[in-house]
Amino acid sequence: MRILLASTLVLSLFAPVAQAQMSSGNGGATFNGMDRADDPTKAMMTRFIDASRMTLTGSQQLLAALGQPQEAAAMGERAGQLSEAMSRRAVEETLETQLRGVTSATKALAAGGPVPAARLEPGLATLAQAVAQYEQLMKDLPEAKAAMNTMRKISKVDTPTFFMLRSLPGSTASLKQEIRAVAQACQQAGVKVPEALLAI
C-alpha cells in the first residue's frame, strides 16, 4: 500500500513533465506541457528570450545606423519570432542570428565611411542591457541545470529549453566576445561606449 501511494505521488509531481508535447518536424519538444509553477528552467527560457530580443534590437539599431538595412531587417524579423514555444532549430537560429548581427556591425565599421555616433549610441546601450541579462542568466544556470537533469531522468524528454540551457555557456561567451569587439570598434571611431561593454 505504501509503495502504491509513493508511486502515485511521484507520478502526480512529474506528470506535467511527461506530458511535454513533441514539436512537429524538429525532433525537439515544446515547453507548453511543462508545469510553469516552481520551474526554474521555464523562467530561464523567458529570460533568454528577453536577452535575445535586446541583443537583436541592439544589433538592428547599429546596422540601421551603419547603412545595412537588409541585415537590420533580419534582426528585427528574428526578434519578432521569439517565443516560449520555439523549436530547437529556432533556438539554434536565434543564437546564430544574434552572433551574426553583432559581427556584421563590426565589419560595417571596419569597412570605413561615415560613423553616425549619435545613432550608434542607442544600439550600444541596448547591447549593454543584453550583456547584463546574459550575465545574470549565467549566475542562475547551475540551479536551472540541476532542475533540468531531474526532469530529464523522470520524463525521458529533451526540450528546446533544455537545449538552450546546455548551449548557454558557449553561446554567451562567443556573443560577449563579439559585443566587446564592436564596442571597441565604435570607441576607436569616436563613439561614446558604455563602460560595461569595454569591461567585458
Accessible surface in RSA format (square Angstrom, percent):
REM  Atomic radii and reference values for relative SASA: ProtOr
REM  Chains: A
REM  Algorithm: Lee & Richards
REM  Probe-radius: 1.40
REM  Slices: 20
REM RES _ NUM      All-atoms   Total-Side   Main-Chain    Non-polar    All polar
REM                ABS   REL    ABS   REL    ABS   REL    ABS   REL    ABS   REL
RES MET A   1   168.25  87.1 122.59  81.1  45.67 108.7 107.78  91.6  60.47  80.1
RES ARG A   2   210.21  88.3 203.41 103.7   6.80  16.2  75.82 103.6 134.39  81.4
RES ILE A   3   144.69  82.3 141.44 105.4   3.25   7.8 144.54 104.1   0.14   0.4
RES LEU A   4   114.49  63.8 110.55  79.1   3.94   9.9 113.37  79.6   1.11   3.0
RES LEU A   5   105.99  59.0 101.05  72.3   4.94  12.4 101.31  71.2   4.68  12.6
RES ALA A   6    55.95  51.4  49.05  75.7   6.89  15.7  54.95  77.4   1.00   2.6
RES SER A   7    52.36  44.2  45.39  60.6   6.97  16.0  29.50  62.8  22.86  32.0
RES THR A   8    76.17  54.2  74.32  75.3   1.85   4.4  60.51  81.3  15.66  23.7
RES LEU A   9   107.05  59.6 103.67  74.2   3.38   8.5 106.79  75.0   0.26   0.7
RES VAL A  10    69.32  45.6  69.32  62.8   0.00   0.0  69.32  60.2   0.00   0.0
RES LEU A  11   127.20  70.8 125.03  89.4   2.17   5.4 126.43  88.8   0.77   2.1
RES SER A  12    71.26  60.2  44.94  60.0  26.33  60.6  47.00 100.1  24.26  34.0
RES LEU A  13   111.63  62.2  92.51  66.2  19.12  48.1  95.07  66.8  16.56  44.6
RES PHE A  14    47.22  23.6  46.29  28.7   0.93   2.4  46.93  28.5   0.29   0.8
RES ALA A  15    36.32  33.4  30.79  47.5   5.54  12.6  36.18  51.0   0.14   0.4
RES PRO A  16    29.54  21.5  29.20  26.6   0.34   1.2  29.48  24.3   0.06   0.4
RES VAL A  17    10.17   6.7  10.15   9.2   0.02   0.1  10.15   8.8   0.02   0.1
RES ALA A  18    63.19  58.1  40.91  63.1  22.28  50.7  41.41  58.3  21.78  57.7
RES GLN A  19   106.23  59.4 100.58  73.5   5.65  13.4  35.01  74.5  71.22  54.0
RES ALA A  20     9.11   8.4   0.19   0.3   8.92  20.3   0.19   0.3   8.92  23.6
RES GLN A  21   116.66  65.2 115.13  84.1   1.53   3.6  46.09  98.1  70.57  53.5
RES MET A  22   120.71  62.5  96.36  63.8  24.35  58.0  87.59  74.5  33.12  43.9
RES SER A  23    16.63  14.1   5.56   7.4  11.07  25.5   9.34  19.9   7.29  10.2
RES SER A  24   112.72  95.3  82.88 110.6  29.84  68.7  58.07 123.7  54.65  76.6
RES GLY A  25    91.44 112.8   0.00   N/A  91.44 112.8  45.36 124.5  46.09 103.2
RES ASN A  26    42.03  29.0  15.11  14.6  26.92  64.8  18.55  44.6  23.48  22.7
RES GLY A  27    71.95  88.7   0.00   N/A  71.95  88.7  39.74 109.1  32.21  72.1
RES GLY A  28     4.69   5.8   0.00   N/A   4.69   5.8   4.69  12.9   0.00   0.0
RES ALA A  29     0.00   0.0   0.00   0.0   0.00   0.0   0.00   0.0   0.00   0.0
RES THR A  30    24.83  17.7  24.57  24.9   0.26   0.6  21.55  29.0   3.28   5.0
RES PHE A  31     2.95   1.5   1.26   0.8   1.69   4.4   1.26   0.8   1.69   4.8
RES ASN A  32    86.86  59.9  66.60  64.4  20.27  48.8  26.12  62.9  60.75  58.7
RES GLY A  33    22.49  27.7   0.00   N/A  22.49  27.7  16.26  44.6   6.23  14.0
RES MET A  34     8.63   4.5   1.27   0.8   7.36  17.5   0.86   0.7   7.77  10.3
RES ASP A  35    69.53  48.7  61.07  60.8   8.46  20.0  19.41  45.7  50.12  50.0
RES ARG A  36   143.16  60.1 124.69  63.6  18.47  44.0  59.02  80.7  84.14  51.0
RES ALA A  37    66.71  61.3  49.49  76.4  17.22  39.2  59.41  83.7   7.30  19.3
RES ASP A  38   148.93 104.3 106.86 106.4  42.06  99.5  42.50 100.0 106.43 106.1
RES ASP A  39    15.18  10.6   5.74   5.7   9.43  22.3   6.53  15.4   8.64   8.6
RES PRO A  40    39.28  28.6  31.61  28.8   7.67  27.9  38.31  31.6   0.97   6.1
RES THR A  41     0.00   0.0   0.00   0.0   0.00   0.0   0.00   0.0   0.00   0.0
RES LYS A  42     9.81   4.8   9.81   6.0   0.00   0.0   9.81   8.8   0.00   0.0
RES ALA A  43    49.14  45.2  41.86  64.6   7.28  16.6  48.40  68.2   0.74   1.9
RES MET A  44     1.87   1.0   1.87   1.2   0.00   0.0   1.74   1.5   0.13   0.2
RES MET A  45     0.63   0.3   0.63   0.4   0.00   0.0   0.63   0.5   0.00   0.0
RES THR A  46    53.44  38.0  53.21  53.9   0.22   0.5  46.47  62.4   6.96  10.5
RES ARG A  47    60.99  25.6  60.99  31.1   0.00   0.0  34.30  46.9  26.69  16.2
RES PHE A  48     0.00   0.0   0.00   0.0   0.00   0.0   0.00   0.0   0.00   0.0
RES ILE A  49    11.42   6.5  11.42   8.5   0.00   0.0  11.42   8.2   0.00   0.0
RES ASP A  50    54.72  38.3  52.00  51.8   2.72   6.4   9.23  21.7  45.50  45.4
RES ALA A  51     0.00   0.0   0.00   0.0   0.00   0.0   0.00   0.0   0.00   0.0
RES SER A  52     0.00   0.0   0.00   0.0   0.00   0.0   0.00   0.0   0.00   0.0
RES ARG A  53    94.11  39.5  94.11  48.0   0.00   0.0  46.52  63.6  47.59  28.8
RES MET A  54    52.63  27.3  50.94  33.7   1.69   4.0  52.63  44.7   0.00   0.0
RES THR A  55     0.00   0.0   0.00   0.0   0.00   0.0   0.00   0.0   0.00   0.0
RES LEU A  56     0.20   0.1   0.00   0.0   0.20   0.5   0.17   0.1   0.03   0.1
RES THR A  57    45.59  32.4  45.28  45.9   0.31   0.7  34.13  45.8  11.46  17.3
RES GLY A  58     0.00   0.0   0.00   N/A   0.00   0.0   0.00   0.0   0.00   0.0
RES SER A  59     0.00   0.0   0.00   0.0   0.00   0.0   0.00   0.0   0.00   0.0
RES GLN A  60    60.76  34.0  60.76  44.4   0.00   0.0   9.03  19.2  51.73  39.2
RES GLN A  61    63.19  35.3  55.26  40.4   7.93  18.9  26.21  55.8  36.99  28.1
RES LEU A  62     0.63   0.4   0.63   0.5   0.00   0.0   0.63   0.4   0.00   0.0
RES LEU A  63     0.00   0.0   0.00   0.0   0.00   0.0   0.00   0.0   0.00   0.0
RES ALA A  64    47.55  43.7  35.30  54.5  12.25  27.9  37.55  52.9  10.00  26.5
RES ALA A  65     8.87   8.2   1.18   1.8   7.69  17.5   1.18   1.7   7.69  20.4
RES LEU A  66    27.75  15.5   6.28   4.5  21.47  54.0  10.91   7.7  16.83  45.3
RES GLY A  67    53.80  66.4   0.00   N/A  53.80  66.4  34.06  93.5  19.74  44.2
RES GLN A  68    70.14  39.2  67.28  49.2   2.86   6.8   5.47  11.6  64.66  49.0
RES PRO A  69    97.30  70.9  88.99  81.1   8.32  30.2  93.02  76.8   4.28  26.6
RES GLN A  70   157.88  88.3 147.13 107.5  10.75  25.6  53.37 113.6 104.51  79.3
RES GLU A  71    51.17  29.4  49.30  37.3   1.87   4.5  19.40  37.5  31.77  25.9
RES ALA A  72     6.53   6.0   6.53  10.1   0.00   0.0   6.53   9.2   0.00   0.0
RES ALA A  73    61.87  56.9  49.44  76.3  12.42  28.3  57.29  80.7   4.58  12.1
RES ALA A  74    30.34  27.9  23.92  36.9   6.42  14.6  26.99  38.0   3.35   8.9
RES MET A  75     0.00   0.0   0.00   0.0   0.00   0.0   0.00   0.0   0.00   0.0
RES GLY A  76    22.71  28.0   0.00   N/A  22.71  28.0  12.80  35.1   9.91  22.2
RES GLU A  77   114.14  65.5 100.59  76.1  13.56  32.3  41.26  79.8  72.88  59.5
RES ARG A  78    35.55  14.9  34.78  17.7   0.76   1.8   3.15   4.3  32.40  19.6
RES ALA A  79    12.63  11.6  10.93  16.9   1.70   3.9  11.18  15.7   1.46   3.9
RES GLY A  80    69.39  85.6   0.00   N/A  69.39  85.6  36.65 100.6  32.73  73.3
RES GLN A  81    89.50  50.0  70.95  51.9  18.55  44.2  38.78  82.5  50.72  38.5
RES LEU A  82    14.81   8.2   0.12   0.1  14.69  36.9   0.12   0.1  14.69  39.5
RES SER A  83    48.60  41.1  41.92  55.9   6.68  15.4  33.29  70.9  15.31  21.4
RES GLU A  84    47.32  27.2  42.42  32.1   4.90  11.7  20.26  39.2  27.06  22.1
RES ALA A  85    44.09  40.5  31.02  47.9  13.07  29.7  31.54  44.4  12.55  33.3
RES MET A  86    10.92   5.7   4.04   2.7   6.88  16.4   9.49   8.1   1.43   1.9
RES SER A  87    24.25  20.5  20.78  27.7   3.47   8.0  11.11  23.6  13.15  18.4
RES ARG A  88    86.51  36.3  86.51  44.1   0.00   0.0  19.88  27.2  66.63  40.4
RES ARG A  89   113.38  47.6 111.99  57.1   1.38   3.3  52.97  72.4  60.41  36.6
RES ALA A  90    19.92  18.3  19.14  29.5   0.78   1.8  19.54  27.5   0.38   1.0
RES VAL A  91     0.00   0.0   0.00   0.0   0.00   0.0   0.00   0.0   0.00   0.0
RES GLU A  92    44.33  25.5  42.56  32.2   1.78   4.2  10.57  20.4  33.76  27.6
RES GLU A  93    52.75  30.3  52.16  39.5   0.60   1.4  11.17  21.6  41.58  34.0
RES THR A  94     0.00   0.0   0.00   0.0   0.00   0.0   0.00   0.0   0.00   0.0
RES LEU A  95    30.16  16.8  23.07  16.5   7.10  17.8  23.95  16.8   6.21  16.7
RES GLU A  96    92.18  52.9  84.40  63.9   7.78  18.5  46.14  89.2  46.04  37.6
RES THR A  97    10.74   7.6  10.74  10.9   0.00   0.0   2.32   3.1   8.41  12.7
RES GLN A  98     1.96   1.1   1.96   1.4   0.00   0.0   1.24   2.6   0.72   0.5
RES LEU A  99    62.94  35.1  62.94  45.0   0.00   0.0  62.94  44.2   0.00   0.0
RES ARG A 100   105.25  44.2  99.37  50.7   5.88  14.0  58.95  80.6  46.30  28.1
RES GLY A 101     0.00   0.0   0.00   N/A   0.00   0.0   0.00   0.0   0.00   0.0
RES VAL A 102     0.00   0.0   0.00   0.0   0.00   0.0   0.00   0.0   0.00   0.0
RES THR A 103    37.33  26.5  37.33  37.8   0.00   0.0  32.61  43.8   4.71   7.1
RES SER A 104    22.63  19.1  17.37  23.2   5.26  12.1   9.57  20.4  13.07  18.3
RES ALA A 105     0.00   0.0   0.00   0.0   0.00   0.0   0.00   0.0   0.00   0.0
RES THR A 106    30.22  21.5  30.01  30.4   0.21   0.5  30.01  40.3   0.21   0.3
RES LYS A 107   141.52  69.0 134.12  82.3   7.40  17.6  82.87  74.6  58.64  62.5
RES ALA A 108    15.72  14.5   2.59   4.0  13.13  29.9   8.82  12.4   6.90  18.3
RES LEU A 109    20.40  11.4   4.34   3.1  16.06  40.4   6.40   4.5  14.00  37.7
RES ALA A 110    88.62  81.5  48.10  74.2  40.52  92.2  60.71  85.5  27.91  73.9
RES ALA A 111    89.46  82.3  45.18  69.7  44.27 100.7  58.44  82.3  31.02  82.2
RES GLY A 112    49.62  61.2   0.00   N/A  49.62  61.2  32.97  90.5  16.65  37.3
RES GLY A 113    56.11  69.2   0.00   N/A  56.11  69.2  29.62  81.3  26.50  59.3
RES PRO A 114   133.15  97.0 109.28  99.6  23.86  86.7 121.28 100.1  11.87  73.8
RES VAL A 115    50.34  33.1  24.62  22.3  25.71  62.0  25.09  21.8  25.24  68.5
RES PRO A 116    38.07  27.7  24.60  22.4  13.47  49.0  38.01  31.4   0.06   0.4
RES ALA A 117    34.24  31.5  30.58  47.2   3.66   8.3  30.58  43.1   3.66   9.7
RES ALA A 118    80.99  74.5  65.50 101.1  15.49  35.2  67.57  95.2  13.41  35.5
RES ARG A 119   138.15  58.0 127.64  65.1  10.51  25.0  56.50  77.2  81.65  49.5
RES LEU A 120     0.11   0.1   0.11   0.1   0.00   0.0   0.11   0.1   0.00   0.0
RES GLU A 121    64.90  37.3  61.04  46.2   3.86   9.2  14.25  27.6  50.64  41.3
RES PRO A 122    66.17  48.2  57.70  52.6   8.47  30.8  64.77  53.5   1.40   8.7
RES GLY A 123     0.00   0.0   0.00   N/A   0.00   0.0   0.00   0.0   0.00   0.0
RES LEU A 124     0.02   0.0   0.02   0.0   0.00   0.0   0.02   0.0   0.00   0.0
RES ALA A 125    45.13  41.5  42.76  66.0   2.37   5.4  43.55  61.3   1.58   4.2
RES THR A 126    22.54  16.0  22.06  22.4   0.48   1.1   8.78  11.8  13.76  20.8
RES LEU A 127     0.00   0.0   0.00   0.0   0.00   0.0   0.00   0.0   0.00   0.0
RES ALA A 128    16.55  15.2  12.27  18.9   4.28   9.7  12.72  17.9   3.82  10.1
RES GLN A 129   103.19  57.7  96.69  70.7   6.50  15.5  33.23  70.7  69.96  53.1
RES ALA A 130     0.06   0.1   0.06   0.1   0.00   0.0   0.06   0.1   0.00   0.0
RES VAL A 131     5.41   3.6   5.05   4.6   0.36   0.9   5.37   4.7   0.03   0.1
RES ALA A 132    59.04  54.3  50.11  77.3   8.93  20.3  52.53  74.0   6.51  17.2
RES GLN A 133    43.06  24.1  41.26  30.2   1.80   4.3  12.64  26.9  30.42  23.1
RES TYR A 134     4.08   1.9   4.08   2.3   0.00   0.0   3.52   2.6   0.55   0.7
RES GLU A 135    68.27  39.2  65.15  49.3   3.13   7.4  18.98  36.7  49.30  40.2
RES GLN A 136    78.56  43.9  77.52  56.7   1.04   2.5  29.76  63.4  48.79  37.0
RES LEU A 137     0.00   0.0   0.00   0.0   0.00   0.0   0.00   0.0   0.00   0.0
RES MET A 138    62.69  32.5  53.73  35.6   8.96  21.3  54.02  45.9   8.67  11.5
RES LYS A 139   151.21  73.8 123.13  75.5  28.08  66.9  80.02  72.0  71.19  75.8
RES ASP A 140    46.28  32.4  42.31  42.1   3.98   9.4  12.35  29.1  33.94  33.8
RES LEU A 141     8.82   4.9   8.82   6.3   0.00   0.0   8.82   6.2   0.00   0.0
RES PRO A 142    91.80  66.9  79.58  72.5  12.22  44.4  86.18  71.2   5.62  34.9
RES GLU A 143   120.28  69.1 110.69  83.7   9.58  22.8  45.50  88.0  74.78  61.1
RES ALA A 144     0.70   0.6   0.62   1.0   0.08   0.2   0.62   0.9   0.08   0.2
RES LYS A 145    66.57  32.5  66.57  40.8   0.00   0.0  27.27  24.5  39.30  41.9
RES ALA A 146    58.23  53.5  49.77  76.8   8.45  19.2  55.20  77.7   3.03   8.0
RES ALA A 147    22.22  20.4  14.42  22.2   7.80  17.8  21.34  30.0   0.89   2.3
RES MET A 148     4.79   2.5   4.79   3.2   0.00   0.0   4.79   4.1   0.00   0.0
RES ASN A 149    71.05  49.0  68.78  66.5   2.26   5.4  18.67  44.9  52.38  50.6
RES THR A 150    67.60  48.1  65.37  66.3   2.23   5.3  39.78  53.4  27.82  42.1
RES MET A 151    18.41   9.5  18.41  12.2   0.00   0.0  10.51   8.9   7.90  10.5
RES ARG A 152    88.53  37.2  84.45  43.1   4.08   9.7  13.68  18.7  74.86  45.4
RES LYS A 153   151.11  73.7 140.48  86.2  10.63  25.3  85.91  77.3  65.20  69.5
RES ILE A 154    76.46  43.5  54.48  40.6  21.98  53.0  56.86  40.9  19.60  53.2
RES SER A 155    13.54  11.4   0.23   0.3  13.31  30.7   0.96   2.0  12.58  17.6
RES LYS A 156   170.84  83.3 135.21  83.0  35.62  84.8 100.34  90.3  70.49  75.1
RES VAL A 157    25.71  16.9  21.51  19.5   4.20  10.1  25.21  21.9   0.50   1.4
RES ASP A 158    47.66  33.4  38.58  38.4   9.08  21.5  24.82  58.4  22.84  22.8
RES THR A 159     3.27   2.3   0.77   0.8   2.51   6.0   2.49   3.3   0.79   1.2
RES PRO A 160     2.18   1.6   2.00   1.8   0.18   0.7   2.09   1.7   0.10   0.6
RES THR A 161     0.51   0.4   0.51   0.5   0.00   0.0   0.00   0.0   0.51   0.8
RES PHE A 162     0.71   0.4   0.71   0.4   0.00   0.0   0.71   0.4   0.00   0.0
RES PHE A 163    24.29  12.2  24.29  15.0   0.00   0.0  24.29  14.7   0.00   0.0
RES MET A 164     0.92   0.5   0.50   0.3   0.41   1.0   0.50   0.4   0.41   0.5
RES LEU A 165     0.00   0.0   0.00   0.0   0.00   0.0   0.00   0.0   0.00   0.0
RES ARG A 166    84.78  35.6  64.53  32.9  20.24  48.2  42.97  58.7  41.80  25.3
RES SER A 167    26.88  22.7  15.24  20.3  11.64  26.8  17.90  38.1   8.98  12.6
RES LEU A 168     0.86   0.5   0.48   0.3   0.39   1.0   0.86   0.6   0.00   0.0
RES PRO A 169    51.75  37.7  45.50  41.5   6.26  22.7  46.46  38.4   5.30  32.9
RES GLY A 170    47.71  58.8   0.00   N/A  47.71  58.8  41.68 114.4   6.02  13.5
RES SER A 171    28.32  23.9  14.48  19.3  13.84  31.9  22.10  47.1   6.22   8.7
RES THR A 172     5.18   3.7   4.34   4.4   0.84   2.0   5.18   7.0   0.00   0.0
RES ALA A 173    63.65  58.5  50.17  77.4  13.48  30.7  58.04  81.7   5.61  14.9
RES SER A 174    47.48  40.1  44.44  59.3   3.04   7.0  13.81  29.4  33.66  47.2
RES LEU A 175     8.65   4.8   8.65   6.2   0.00   0.0   8.65   6.1   0.00   0.0
RES LYS A 176    48.77  23.8  48.77  29.9   0.00   0.0  13.51  12.2  35.26  37.6
RES GLN A 177   127.77  71.4 119.17  87.1   8.59  20.5  37.13  79.0  90.64  68.7
RES GLU A 178    46.78  26.9  46.69  35.3   0.09   0.2   2.29   4.4  44.49  36.3
RES ILE A 179     0.82   0.5   0.82   0.6   0.00   0.0   0.82   0.6   0.00   0.0
RES ARG A 180    87.56  36.8  87.56  44.6   0.00   0.0  16.43  22.5  71.13  43.1
RES ALA A 181    35.67  32.8  29.75  45.9   5.92  13.5  32.13  45.3   3.54   9.4
RES VAL A 182     0.07   0.0   0.07   0.1   0.00   0.0   0.07   0.1   0.00   0.0
RES ALA A 183     0.00   0.0   0.00   0.0   0.00   0.0   0.00   0.0   0.00   0.0
RES GLN A 184    61.30  34.3  61.25  44.8   0.05   0.1  12.96  27.6  48.34  36.7
RES ALA A 185    23.83  21.9  16.96  26.2   6.88  15.6  19.62  27.6   4.21  11.2
RES CYS A 186     0.09   0.1   0.09   0.1   0.00   0.0   0.00   0.0   0.09   0.1
RES GLN A 187    92.59  51.8  81.98  59.9  10.61  25.3  22.20  47.3  70.39  53.4
RES GLN A 188   156.67  87.6 116.51  85.1  40.17  95.6  47.22 100.5 109.46  83.0
RES ALA A 189    44.65  41.0  10.95  16.9  33.69  76.6  24.03  33.8  20.62  54.6
RES GLY A 190    62.88  77.5   0.00   N/A  62.88  77.5  35.85  98.4  27.03  60.5
RES VAL A 191     5.69   3.7   0.00   0.0   5.69  13.7   0.44   0.4   5.25  14.2
RES LYS A 192   165.52  80.7 152.37  93.5  13.15  31.3 103.48  93.1  62.04  66.1
RES VAL A 193    14.25   9.4   0.45   0.4  13.80  33.3   0.55   0.5  13.70  37.2
RES PRO A 194    39.18  28.6  26.74  24.4  12.45  45.2  38.53  31.8   0.65   4.1
RES GLU A 195   135.28  77.7 129.38  97.9   5.90  14.0  65.48 126.7  69.80  57.0
RES ALA A 196    59.13  54.4  43.50  67.1  15.63  35.6  51.22  72.1   7.92  21.0
RES LEU A 197     0.00   0.0   0.00   0.0   0.00   0.0   0.00   0.0   0.00   0.0
RES LEU A 198    37.93  21.1  26.18  18.7  11.75  29.5  26.78  18.8  11.15  30.0
RES ALA A 199    86.61  79.6  48.20  74.4  38.42  87.4  59.44  83.7  27.18  72.0
RES ILE A 200    47.50  27.0  10.68   8.0  36.81  88.7  34.46  24.8  13.04  35.4
END  Absolute sums over single chains surface
CHAIN  1 A     9993.9       8049.8       1944.1       5865.4       4128.5
END  Absolute sums over all chains
TOTAL          9993.9       8049.8       1944.1       5865.4       4128.5
